[in-house]
Amino acid sequence: MRRAPEGRAGELEAEARRAAVLGLVAALEPIVAQLRELTSQIGGALRAHPDARIFAPLFRDRKTVVCPAQLIAELGDSRERYPNDAALAADAGMSPVAVESGKRRVATFRRACDKRLRDSVATLADSTRHWHPWAREVYWRARARGQDHPHAIRTLGRAWLRVLWRCWQDGVAYDPALHRNLQRLQLAGG
């Protein structure tokens, strides 16, 4: 920062800007403290929830609590709500909608869905594409087919929902040793 070019503001303007920044910092400190406290409470509630062991292993950082808690909250406790992974994917906005009119048939973005569930699945997909070999492969194959980033994230989210739904229905945590597509990828040297 010491090597950065010096500003051209006059002394009074620089002092006013400094005061504005210090005021913002003073206003943000209690908000940041409150966020820390809320995150701690969410973490405690997550650890106490019986489905936490299913969702938490999907995130690389074990301190991550907000997204797994949001997934649990959006899915709820009724496993009958989603009779199959396709129903879950449709509710999460991860599968397209077929629009047919006469001779025309196209797949479009699903707008009618649970937006919070879509956001949490997209967060899961986006975070795992950086560290999980199978997720990275699914994402880059989607990009190679010409999908833009949001579409590729939805494709990866749909793939994760197949895995997640099975884990959720069976009540077992995600285990990479049981993930057959990951095993195939590792055997192929990916």
Salt bridges, closest charged atoms under 4 A:
GLU13 OE2 - ARG17 NH2 2.73
ASP51 OD1 - ARG79 NH2 2.71
GLU74 OE2 - ARG116 NE 2.99
ASP77 OD1 - HIS49 NE2 3.58
ASP85 OD2 - ARG158 NH1 2.98
ASP91 OD2 - ARG81 NH2 3.54
GLU100 OE2 - ARG105 NE 3.58
ASP126 OD1 - ARG129 NE 2.55
ASP126 OD1 - HIS149 NE2 3.95
GLU137 OE2 - ARG141 NE 2.81
ASP170 OD1 - ARG166 NH1 2.72
